[in-house]
Amino acid sequence: MDVAANRSARKWSFPELVGRVLWALARVVFAWSPRPLWGWRCLLLRLFGARIGHGVHIYPSVRITIPWNLTVGDQTAIGDRAILYALGPITLAERVTVSQGAHLCAGTHDHRDPTMPLLKPPIVVDRDSWICADAFVGPGVRVGSRAIIGARCVVMKDVEPGSIMIGNPAKLLHRREEGDDVENA
């Protein structure tokens, strides 16, 4: 493996590098904003190219790597200390909840290639889904609508709509019926 060649390979364009530096500076303002200033944080993310819907709540301790790779639908909430490692696109549809400490990782390396090039597979979380506390969603995963990824669950494959997943690796616990909602549980 040619480690030197991999390290010297350009993985980011100059505008991306500049954007990442500017976001790192703006992140201080994002992180220090008082908790109820949801609109301020959404505005700041929009200024950096994120597509943010209405009624979105993003907590100040959320870590977002590259905001221009982020799309967040209406009435979605992203909880304390969640990590959105958006090297590739991360799309959260309407009414998605990402609980505290959850980690969505849209970046990896191709281990089959000796130079281990960076890959940026997208993550999509469909409407009305819930990523519970400390769960991990890996690169290239689609979480179907109304699915629940249980606390500390590790999901590395697509999740069918209405599935309730638990464990590491993730296993199906139950399927939600169409009439089931979190409010009625």
C-alpha positions in Angstrom: 0.0 0.0 0.0 1.4 3.4 -1.0 0.4 5.4 2.1 2.3 8.5 0.8 0.4 8.5 -2.5 -3.0 8.2 -0.7 -2.1 11.1 1.7 -1.0 13.4 -1.2 -4.0 12.6 -3.4 -6.4 15.5 -3.6 -9.7 14.5 -2.0 -11.3 18.0 -1.8 -11.5 20.8 -4.3 -10.1 24.2 -3.3 -13.6 25.8 -2.9 -14.6 22.8 -0.7 -11.5 23.3 1.5 -12.3 27.0 1.9 -15.9 26.2 2.7 -14.8 23.7 5.3 -12.5 26.3 7.0 -15.2 28.9 7.0 -17.7 26.5 8.4 -15.3 25.5 11.2 -15.1 29.2 12.1 -18.9 29.6 11.9 -19.4 26.5 13.9 -18.3 28.3 17.0 -21.2 30.7 16.6 -23.6 27.8 15.9 -22.4 25.9 19.0 -22.6 28.8 21.4 -26.1 29.9 20.3 -28.7 29.5 23.1 -30.8 26.4 22.8 -34.1 28.0 21.8 -32.6 29.8 18.8 -33.6 27.1 16.3 -34.2 29.6 13.5 -30.7 31.2 13.9 -29.0 27.8 13.5 -31.2 26.9 10.5 -30.3 30.3 9.0 -26.6 29.7 9.5 -26.8 26.3 8.0 -28.7 27.7 5.0 -26.0 30.3 4.5 -23.6 27.4 4.1 -25.8 25.7 1.5 -27.9 23.3 3.6 -31.5 22.9 2.5 -33.5 23.2 5.7 -37.3 23.0 5.9 -39.8 24.8 8.2 -40.2 24.1 11.9 -36.8 22.3 12.2 -35.1 22.0 15.6 -31.3 21.5 15.5 -29.6 21.6 18.9 -26.4 23.7 19.3 -24.3 20.7 20.2 -25.0 18.9 16.9 -21.9 18.4 14.8 -22.3 18.8 11.1 -19.2 18.2 8.9 -20.3 19.7 5.6 -23.6 21.6 5.7 -24.0 21.9 1.9 -24.4 18.1 1.8 -27.3 18.3 4.2 -31.1 18.3 3.4 -33.6 18.5 6.3 -37.3 18.3 5.8 -40.1 20.1 7.7 -40.6 19.5 11.4 -37.5 17.4 11.8 -35.5 17.4 15.0 -31.8 16.7 15.5 -30.9 16.2 19.2 -28.0 17.0 21.5 -24.5 15.7 20.4 -25.8 14.1 17.2 -23.1 13.7 14.6 -24.0 14.3 10.9 -20.8 13.3 9.2 -21.9 14.6 5.8 -18.9 13.9 3.6 -21.6 12.7 1.2 -25.3 13.8 1.1 -27.4 13.2 4.1 -31.2 13.6 3.6 -33.6 13.7 6.4 -37.2 13.8 5.2 -40.2 15.3 7.0 -40.9 14.7 10.7 -37.6 12.7 11.3 -36.2 12.5 14.8 -32.5 12.0 15.3 -32.0 11.6 19.0 -29.1 12.6 21.2 -25.7 11.1 20.4 -26.9 9.4 17.1 -24.2 9.2 14.4 -25.0 9.3 10.7 -21.8 8.6 8.7 -21.9 9.4 5.0 -18.2 8.7 4.4 -15.9 5.7 4.2 -12.9 4.4 2.3 -12.7 1.7 -0.4 -10.7 -1.0 1.5 -10.5 -3.1 -1.7 -8.2 -0.4 -3.3 -4.7 -0.2 -2.0 -4.8 3.6 -2.0 -8.0 3.5 0.1 -9.8 6.3 -1.8 -12.5 8.3 0.0 -16.1 7.3 -0.8 -19.1 9.5 0.0 -22.2 7.3 -0.2 -25.4 9.1 0.7 -27.7 8.4 3.6 -31.5 8.9 3.3 -33.9 8.8 6.3 -37.5 8.8 5.0 -40.4 10.5 6.6 -41.6 9.9 10.2 -38.6 7.8 11.1 -36.7 7.9 14.4 -33.0 7.3 14.9 -32.8 6.7 18.6 -30.1 7.7 21.1 -26.5 6.7 20.2 -27.5 4.7 17.1 -25.1 4.5 14.2 -26.3 4.7 10.5 -23.5 3.8 8.1 -22.7 5.0 4.6 -25.1 4.3 1.8 -28.0 3.3 4.0 -31.7 4.2 3.4 -34.0 4.1 6.4 -37.5 3.6 5.2 -40.5 5.7 6.3 -41.8 5.2 9.8 -38.8 3.0 10.7 -37.3 3.1 14.2 -33.6 2.5 14.7 -33.3 1.5 18.4 -30.9 3.0 20.9 -27.3 2.1 20.3 -28.3 0.1 17.2 -25.8 -0.2 14.3 -27.3 -0.1 10.8 -25.1 -0.9 7.8 -27.8 -2.0 5.4 -31.1 -0.5 4.2 -34.0 -0.7 6.6 -37.5 -1.5 5.2 -40.3 1.0 6.0 -42.0 0.5 9.3 -39.2 -1.7 10.7 -38.1 -1.5 14.3 -34.4 -2.4 14.4 -32.3 -3.2 17.5 -28.8 -4.4 18.3 -25.3 -4.6 16.8 -25.6 -5.6 14.0 -29.1 -4.4 13.6 -31.9 -7.1 13.6 -35.6 -6.7 13.0 -37.5 -6.7 16.3 -41.0 -5.8 14.9 -42.8 -4.2 12.0 -45.1 -1.3 12.7 -48.6 -1.4 11.3 -49.8 1.5 9.2 -52.0 2.8 12.0 -49.2 2.7 14.6 -47.6 5.9 15.6 -45.3 6.9 18.4 -48.1 9.0 19.9 -50.3 6.0 20.3 -47.6 3.7 21.7 
